Amino acid sequence: RFRIAGCSDSDGEEMYTLDGEEMWYADFIDKKGVEPQPSFIDHISLEEGGYEQAVANQQVCRQNLENVRKAMK
């Protein structure tokens, strides 16, 4: 399993993949976690609270981004 996460001032991304296939991603516009696999395959789901954790991770990411900007000035 591979996790991709990142942020900017206006956007963010958090998703999990397995063997190159997207398993789960945080939809920050609709405020929910999404499992995009078709219904006929066996899903590997994230634990309860996955979306809420993704939101918290974005807050940490943005704070770290701000800290780096201040340190570089």
Secondary structure as a PSIPRED ss2 file (coil, helix, strand):
# PSIPRED VFORMAT (PSIPRED V4.0)

   1 R C   1.000  0.000  0.000
   2 F E   0.000  0.000  1.000
   3 R E   0.000  0.000  1.000
   4 I E   0.000  0.000  1.000
   5 A E   0.000  0.000  1.000
   6 G E   0.000  0.000  1.000
   7 C E   0.000  0.000  1.000
   8 S C   1.000  0.000  0.000
   9 D C   1.000  0.000  0.000
  10 S C   1.000  0.000  0.000
  11 D C   1.000  0.000  0.000
  12 G E   0.000  0.000  1.000
  13 E E   0.000  0.000  1.000
  14 E E   0.000  0.000  1.000
  15 M E   0.000  0.000  1.000
  16 Y E   0.000  0.000  1.000
  17 T E   0.000  0.000  1.000
  18 L E   0.000  0.000  1.000
  19 D C   1.000  0.000  0.000
  20 G C   1.000  0.000  0.000
  21 E E   0.000  0.000  1.000
  22 E E   0.000  0.000  1.000
  23 M E   0.000  0.000  1.000
  24 W E   0.000  0.000  1.000
  25 Y E   0.000  0.000  1.000
  26 A E   0.000  0.000  1.000
  27 D E   0.000  0.000  1.000
  28 F C   1.000  0.000  0.000
  29 I C   1.000  0.000  0.000
  30 D C   1.000  0.000  0.000
  31 K C   1.000  0.000  0.000
  32 K E   0.000  0.000  1.000
  33 G E   0.000  0.000  1.000
  34 V E   0.000  0.000  1.000
  35 E C   1.000  0.000  0.000
  36 P C   1.000  0.000  0.000
  37 Q C   1.000  0.000  0.000
  38 P C   1.000  0.000  0.000
  39 S C   1.000  0.000  0.000
  40 F C   1.000  0.000  0.000
  41 I C   1.000  0.000  0.000
  42 D C   1.000  0.000  0.000
  43 H C   1.000  0.000  0.000
  44 I C   1.000  0.000  0.000
  45 S C   1.000  0.000  0.000
  46 L C   1.000  0.000  0.000
  47 E C   1.000  0.000  0.000
  48 E C   1.000  0.000  0.000
  49 G C   1.000  0.000  0.000
  50 G H   0.000  1.000  0.000
  51 Y H   0.000  1.000  0.000
  52 E H   0.000  1.000  0.000
  53 Q H   0.000  1.000  0.000
  54 A H   0.000  1.000  0.000
  55 V H   0.000  1.000  0.000
  56 A H   0.000  1.000  0.000
  57 N H   0.000  1.000  0.000
  58 Q H   0.000  1.000  0.000
  59 Q H   0.000  1.000  0.000
  60 V H   0.000  1.000  0.000
  61 C H   0.000  1.000  0.000
  62 R H   0.000  1.000  0.000
  63 Q H   0.000  1.000  0.000
  64 N H   0.000  1.000  0.000
  65 L H   0.000  1.000  0.000
  66 E H   0.000  1.000  0.000
  67 N H   0.000  1.000  0.000
  68 V H   0.000  1.000  0.000
  69 R H   0.000  1.000  0.000
  70 K H   0.000  1.000  0.000
  71 A H   0.000  1.000  0.000
  72 M H   0.000  1.000  0.000
  73 K C   1.000  0.000  0.000
